[in-house]
Amino acid sequence: ELQSVPEPFDLAFVAVKSYDTEWATQLITQYLADEGCVVDFQNGINDERVAAIAGRERTLGCVITIGAGLYEPGHALRTDTRTLGFKVGELDGSVTDRAEEIVELLNHVEGSEVTTNLWGERWAKLAVNCMANPIAGLTGYGSADVRRRDDTREVCVRVAAEAIEVGRAHGHEIDGVWGIAADKFVDAAQGRNVEELSAELIAGADAMGEGRPSFLQDVLRKRRTEIDFLNGYVSDRGREAGVPTPYNDAVVEVVHSFPVGELEPDPANLELVFAALKR
């Protein structure tokens, strides 16, 4: 039976897991108008992978700062109190009519803006995802608790500092992470002003909801995780730039030590990370 072919469309969002990026982009571009564009609407840094298929001239990125959860069928929850939800950017940092039109569209969901520093914003968000997501998935603690607890917060800070330093080594400008100056993470990882950063992270945790990061959701649902596109990406790019990433390496090693679907969230898993750091 013949199926109707949809009319070409002008705008499409790639909003799948990072490991599904290529096939989803390939599917989308079949129906994309010649002047249409694809917006990479994902965690991680997948913009170049989208552009390789859709074309750089038809690719934009969107950094998601909004927090939400879908823990039960049909019940979407907002888990943060931010007033800025999305940052849309061209790969070359220019401000274009289409970027502003996409911002106008997303403003109906939450406050949005055009960024001229897409790559720096991507690395800042990657630092957030690398520390909150896997640590929550390993321990079972929620987004707020990994910031509040001394043991998890220490690992989070080290993971974030490595991501910041790798991103900067590749020439990207990274200013803030979780609304906190990026330099504070780097300083704290080197033993400077640790208490000041801890106080800011705890205050931020107290102001946010008790949501679960997507990584923890994947673990609870026995799904494949995005570890290779989060901490694994930092580790890979760190090796390229000659920047050591021991904490990200350890997190990747521990997550990979469990077959897909067999990782059980448990605070004791944090000891596996500390053990991996000693090897």
C-alpha positions, 0 to 999 in steps of 0.5 A: 500500500502506497504511503503519502509523502509529507510536504518538505518542512522548514524546521526540524529538531533533533531531540533523541539520545546522542547515540541515535543522532546519525540515523535520526538526522538522516531520516529528518533530512529526507523531508527537509526543504532546501532552505530548511534547517535542523536544530540539534536539541540534545545534551552532549556535543553532537552539532558536527555530527548533525552537520555532517549529514544535514550540511553545516549551512542547514544546522543550528544548535540549541543548548537546553537549560530548562529542567524537566522530567517524565517519570510516569506516562503522560505526566511531564514535570518542570523540575527547575525554577529558571526563567531562561530555558534555551540558547539557540546558536549558529555554528559560526557564531553569527546572529541570523534571522532564522536563529531569532525566529527559532528563539521566538518560537521557543519563547512560548515554552520558556525564555530563550535567547540567541547565543554567539558562543554556541560552542562555549555554551555547549561545553558549559552544559557538558560540564553540568551533564558530566557531573550531575548525570553519571554521578546520579546514575551511579549513586541513585541521588537526584540532581539536588543531592549530588550537589549537597553531599560532600562526597558526590560534590567533590567528584562533580567539581573535579569532573566539571573542572576537567571538562572546562579545561578540555573545552578551553584547550580546544579554544572555546570560551567557557564562562559559567557552569550552573550559573557559577563562574567556570574558574571557580570549578578549576580553582576548587579542583586545585584546592583553592576556595573550595568552601566558597564553591561548595556554598554556591552549589548547595545554595543552588541545590536548595533552590532547585527541584528534586528532579532526576537527571536523564542518566539516572532515568536510563539506569532505572529503566535498564537502558543504554546510557550516553556515557560515551557522549558525555564523560567519554567525550571529555576524555577523548577530546582531552587526549587530543589536547593533551589534557589529563581527565582522570575523574572523567576516565574513572567515571567512564570505566566504572559505568562500562564495567556494568553490562547494559541494564545491569547497573544498579544505582547505589551510593557504594558505586562511588567507591568504585570511582575512587578505586579506579582513580588509584589505578 
